């Protein structure tokens, strides 16, 4: 059977559609470990740091292709 290629960002919004055949299972395990070992306060600190960094970055210009 050929490998199924899907866009996980759109197809798996409500959960993984491939189940055990998911090519990203290693990330699922890493994510579960992070969630178990990291306090909610620390997660919020990480999010605030990232937001602060993003707000201080210069704007990125996107030029349309012709």
C-alpha positions in Angstrom: 0.0 0.0 0.0 1.5 3.4 -0.9 2.1 5.9 1.8 -0.6 8.4 2.4 0.5 12.0 2.3 -1.8 14.5 3.9 -1.5 18.1 5.3 -1.8 17.4 9.0 -2.3 21.1 9.8 -5.7 21.0 8.0 -6.7 17.3 8.0 -6.0 16.6 11.7 -7.6 19.7 13.3 -10.0 17.5 15.3 -7.4 14.8 15.9 -5.1 12.5 13.9 -6.8 10.9 11.0 -4.1 8.3 10.3 -3.9 6.8 13.8 -1.0 4.4 14.1 0.2 5.2 10.6 0.8 8.8 11.5 4.3 9.9 10.3 4.5 12.3 13.3 4.1 9.8 16.2 7.5 10.7 17.6 6.4 14.3 18.0 3.2 13.1 19.8 5.3 11.4 22.4 7.6 14.4 22.8 4.6 16.7 23.2 3.0 14.4 25.8 6.2 14.3 27.8 6.5 18.1 27.6 3.0 18.6 28.8 3.5 16.2 31.7 6.8 17.7 32.8 6.1 21.4 32.3 3.9 23.4 34.6 1.2 25.6 33.1 2.9 28.7 34.5 6.1 27.8 32.6 4.1 27.2 29.4 2.6 30.6 29.8 6.0 32.2 30.4 7.3 30.5 27.1 4.3 31.9 25.2 4.8 35.4 26.6 8.5 35.3 25.7 7.7 34.3 22.1 5.0 36.9 21.8 7.3 39.6 23.1 10.0 38.5 20.7 7.5 38.5 17.8 6.3 42.0 18.6 9.8 43.4 18.6 10.8 41.8 15.3 10.9 44.1 12.3 8.0 43.7 9.8 8.5 41.1 7.0 7.6 42.3 3.6 5.9 40.0 1.2 6.2 40.8 -2.5 3.7 39.3 -4.9 5.1 37.1 -7.6 4.6 38.4 -11.1 
